């Protein structure tokens, strides 16, 4: 079989190689991968910035969808032909996270999805929503589950206000899922064209932060001076002070990303004054994935994707680095 692997760090060092096709052992399932989506985490892995001590070679990418090609002895949950995706963390099946559960993340701790075939424990897979293509479903394991749990952290009620930062995979999923929950969604971007696309997905109000850098004041104005209920915070320390300025008293910041670099010192006084809750989000469990898929199926929600042949893996990684995409970048296995 063919596979992409990190043999040495760097996008240009990604290698397309042949490996023996795996065979499922007892309790295992062999999946033929049809589509793989790219996350910012995958780019950091490939560049050696996420875990410089990661054992190489490593097959990258946490997110993919395909169909079961064979089942091992004793497997009862799946049959040949079932359409599935791998759970981001293979050991976090249910309940709150623990150090043991969050080990075994695809494309990091263990080999990932950028390959033709991969074996999984039968508990490491989730059934795909029937209305989604493999390309669409490949976007779900990391970005969509992360957005789902970010919104859960806000304990949103209908009519609540959510602020999303940018128009990448997590932010667009947060927009789509928040609208399903009856929330009002505000968003910022450096691109007027991207904001217009987001409006077509339900964005209630948008702001170009290059033209108006003080977007936290805009968010306060949009909420009558009260502040938003939840910020889906994908920037990191570079945007966190403004996110704190944008939330209401007692509001929540779902802290996900580390995209933006250092800015002003963290305003601890503002955290105290607003009695803010900052909740770290690191994807979620297999059960979270299954519950989200039920909501996606009921609403017939469709992810926003751009797809490319997997022969362009290096080019798509480079595109991820420019942040010029909207929604999710997906590779299809020829």
C-alpha positions in Angstrom: 0.0 0.0 0.0 1.0 3.7 -0.4 1.3 6.0 2.6 2.7 9.5 3.4 5.1 9.6 6.3 7.2 12.1 8.3 10.7 10.8 7.9 12.3 14.1 9.0 10.6 17.4 10.0 9.5 19.9 7.4 6.7 20.0 4.8 9.1 19.5 1.9 10.4 16.3 3.7 7.0 14.5 3.7 7.7 11.2 1.9 5.3 9.1 -0.2 6.4 5.5 0.4 5.2 1.9 0.1 4.5 -0.2 3.1 3.1 -3.7 3.6 -0.7 -3.7 3.8 -1.7 -4.4 7.4 -4.0 -7.3 8.4 -6.5 -7.0 11.2 -5.8 -9.1 14.3 -8.4 -10.3 16.9 -10.7 -7.4 17.8 -9.3 -5.2 15.0 -10.8 -3.7 11.8 -9.0 -2.9 8.6 -10.2 0.4 7.0 -9.6 1.5 3.5 -9.2 5.3 3.7 -10.9 7.4 1.1 -10.4 11.0 2.4 -8.2 12.8 4.9 -8.7 16.3 6.2 -5.9 18.6 7.4 -5.8 20.4 10.7 -3.4 23.0 11.9 -2.1 20.4 14.4 -1.1 18.2 11.5 1.0 21.1 10.0 2.7 21.6 13.4 3.4 17.8 13.6 5.0 17.8 10.1 7.1 20.8 10.9 8.3 19.3 14.2 6.8 22.2 16.2 4.1 20.2 18.1 6.3 17.4 19.4 10.0 17.8 18.4 10.7 14.5 20.2 8.1 12.5 18.2 9.4 9.1 17.1 9.9 9.0 13.4 8.9 7.9 10.9 5.3 8.8 11.6 2.2 8.7 9.4 0.6 12.2 9.9 -3.0 13.4 10.1 -5.7 12.6 12.7 -8.8 12.9 10.5 -10.0 10.5 7.9 -13.0 8.5 6.6 -13.3 5.3 4.7 -15.0 1.9 4.6 -14.2 -1.3 6.4 -12.3 -3.7 4.2 -11.9 -6.6 6.6 -12.7 -7.5 10.2 -10.6 -9.6 12.6 -11.7 -12.5 14.8 -14.2 -11.5 17.5 -15.3 -8.2 16.0 -19.0 -7.7 16.6 -19.5 -3.9 16.1 -18.6 -3.7 12.4 -18.9 -5.5 9.1 -17.2 -5.2 5.7 -18.5 -2.1 3.8 -19.5 0.0 6.9 -18.6 3.6 6.5 -16.5 4.9 9.4 -14.1 7.5 10.7 -11.4 7.1 13.3 -11.9 8.7 16.7 -9.2 11.3 17.3 -8.1 9.8 20.6 -8.3 6.0 20.3 -8.4 5.4 24.1 -10.9 8.1 25.1 -14.2 6.4 24.6 -16.4 8.1 27.2 -16.5 10.2 30.4 -14.0 12.9 31.5 -10.5 12.9 30.2 -7.6 11.2 32.1 -3.9 11.0 31.2 -4.4 7.5 30.0 -7.4 8.3 27.9 -5.7 11.2 26.0 -2.8 9.1 24.9 -3.1 7.4 21.6 -4.0 10.5 19.5 -3.9 9.7 15.8 -1.2 11.3 13.8 0.8 12.1 16.9 1.2 9.4 19.6 0.5 6.8 16.9 0.4 6.6 13.1 -2.4 8.6 11.6 -4.7 8.6 8.6 -2.6 9.7 5.6 -2.4 6.2 4.2 -4.4 3.8 2.0 -5.2 1.3 4.8 -5.1 1.4 8.5 -6.0 -1.1 11.3 -8.1 0.0 14.3 -9.4 -1.5 17.5 -13.1 -2.0 16.9 -13.7 0.6 19.6 -11.7 3.2 17.8 -14.2 3.9 15.0 -17.4 5.9 14.6 -20.2 5.4 12.0 -20.5 8.2 9.5 -23.8 10.2 9.0 -25.5 8.6 6.0 -26.0 11.9 4.1 -22.3 12.8 4.1 -19.7 11.9 1.5 -16.3 10.5 2.6 -14.8 14.0 1.8 -17.3 15.7 4.1 -17.1 13.1 6.9 -13.3 13.2 7.0 -13.6 16.7 8.5 -15.4 15.6 11.6 -13.0 13.8 14.1 -11.0 16.8 15.3 -12.4 20.1 14.1 -16.1 19.3 14.4 -15.8 17.5 17.8 -13.7 20.3 19.1 -16.3 22.9 18.1 -19.1 20.7 19.6 -17.4 20.6 22.9 -16.5 24.3 22.8 -20.2 25.1 22.5 -21.0 22.6 25.3 -18.6 24.4 27.6 -20.7 27.5 27.2 -23.9 25.7 28.3 -25.7 27.7 25.6 -29.4 28.5 25.7 -31.4 29.6 22.6 -30.7 33.3 22.0 -27.1 33.2 23.5 -24.4 35.0 21.6 -21.2 33.2 20.4 -18.1 34.9 18.9 -16.0 33.0 16.5 -12.5 34.0 15.5 -11.6 33.6 11.8 -13.1 31.1 9.3 -11.0 28.0 9.7 -12.3 24.5 10.3 -13.2 24.8 14.0 -14.7 28.3 13.7 -16.9 27.3 10.7 -18.1 24.2 12.5 -18.8 26.3 15.6 -20.9 28.7 13.5 -22.9 25.9 11.9 -23.5 24.0 15.2 -24.3 27.1 17.2 -27.0 28.1 14.7 -28.5 24.6 15.2 -28.7 25.4 18.9 -30.5 28.7 18.3 -27.6 30.9 19.1 -26.6 34.3 17.6 -23.2 34.2 16.1 -20.7 37.0 15.6 -17.5 36.6 13.7 -14.3 38.3 12.8 -12.0 37.8 9.8 -9.3 39.6 7.9 -11.2 39.0 4.7 -14.5 40.6 3.6 -15.0 37.8 1.1 -14.7 35.2 3.9 -17.2 37.1 6.1 -19.6 37.2 3.2 -19.3 33.4 2.8 -19.8 33.0 6.6 -23.0 35.1 6.4 -24.4 32.6 3.8 -23.9 29.9 6.6 -25.8 32.0 9.1 -23.3 34.4 10.6 -25.4 37.2 12.1 -22.7 40.0 12.1 -19.1 40.1 11.0 -16.1 42.5 11.4 -12.9 42.8 9.4 -10.3 43.0 12.2 -7.6 44.5 10.0 -9.9 47.5 9.5 -11.1 47.6 13.1 -8.5 46.0 15.4 -10.4 46.6 18.6 -12.9 43.9 17.9 -13.7 43.3 21.5 -15.4 46.8 21.6 -17.4 45.9 18.5 -18.5 42.7 20.2 -19.6 44.7 23.2 -21.5 47.1 21.0 -23.2 44.2 19.2 -24.5 42.9 22.6 -25.7 46.2 23.9 -22.7 46.6 26.2 -23.3 43.2 27.9 -20.7 41.1 26.1 -20.9 37.7 24.4 -21.8 34.5 26.3 -19.0 32.4 24.7 -15.9 33.0 22.6 -14.6 30.0 20.6 -11.0 31.1 21.1 -8.6 29.7 18.4 -5.9 32.4 18.6 -4.1 31.8 21.8 -2.2 34.3 23.9 -2.2 36.8 21.1 -6.0 37.1 21.0 -7.0 36.0 24.5 -6.9 39.6 26.1 -9.4 40.8 23.5 -11.5 37.7 23.9 -11.7 38.5 27.6 -12.7 42.0 26.7 -15.5 40.7 24.6 -17.3 38.3 27.0 -20.0 39.2 29.4 -19.6 39.0 33.1 -19.6 35.3 34.0 -19.0 34.5 30.3 -16.9 31.5 29.0 -13.9 31.3 26.8 -13.4 27.9 25.1 -9.7 27.9 24.6 -8.7 25.8 21.7 -5.9 27.2 19.5 -2.4 28.7 19.6 -2.4 30.4 16.2 -1.6 34.0 17.3 1.7 34.9 18.9 2.5 36.9 22.1 0.7 40.2 22.6 0.1 42.2 25.7 0.4 40.5 29.1 -2.5 38.4 30.2 -5.0 40.7 31.9 -5.5 38.7 35.1 -7.5 41.6 36.6 -10.0 41.3 33.8 -10.5 37.6 34.4 -11.3 38.4 38.1 -13.5 41.3 37.3 -15.6 39.5 34.8 -15.6 36.3 36.8 -14.6 34.6 33.5 -14.3 30.9 33.0 -11.6 29.8 30.6 -12.2 26.1 29.6 -9.4 24.3 27.7 -10.8 22.1 24.9 -8.8 19.2 23.5 -11.2 17.5 21.0 -13.3 15.0 22.9 -14.3 11.4 23.4 -15.8 8.8 21.0 -19.1 9.3 22.7 -18.9 13.0 22.1 -18.3 12.2 18.4 -21.3 9.9 18.2 -23.6 12.4 19.9 -22.5 15.2 17.6 -23.1 12.9 14.6 -26.7 12.4 15.7 -27.2 16.2 15.7 -25.5 16.5 12.3 -27.7 13.8 10.9 -30.9 15.3 12.2 -30.1 18.7 10.8 -28.6 17.3 7.6 -25.6 19.7 8.2 -22.9 19.6 5.5 -19.3 20.6 6.3 -17.6 23.2 4.2 -14.7 21.6 2.3 -12.1 22.2 -0.4 -10.7 18.9 -1.7 -7.5 17.9 -3.5 -5.9 14.7 -4.6 -3.6 13.3 -1.9 -0.6 13.6 -4.3 -0.8 17.3 -3.4 -0.3 16.6 0.3 2.7 18.9 0.6 1.0 21.7 -1.3 -2.1 21.5 0.9 0.0 21.6 4.0 1.6 24.8 2.6 -1.9 26.2 1.9 -2.9 25.5 5.5 0.1 27.6 6.7 -1.1 30.6 4.6 -4.5 30.5 6.3 -6.1 31.3 2.9 -8.6 28.5 3.1 -12.3 28.6 4.3 -13.6 25.7 6.2 -11.7 22.4 5.8 -9.0 21.2 3.5 -9.4 17.6 2.4 -7.2 15.1 0.5 -8.8 12.3 -1.5 -7.0 9.0 -2.0 -6.7 8.2 -5.7 
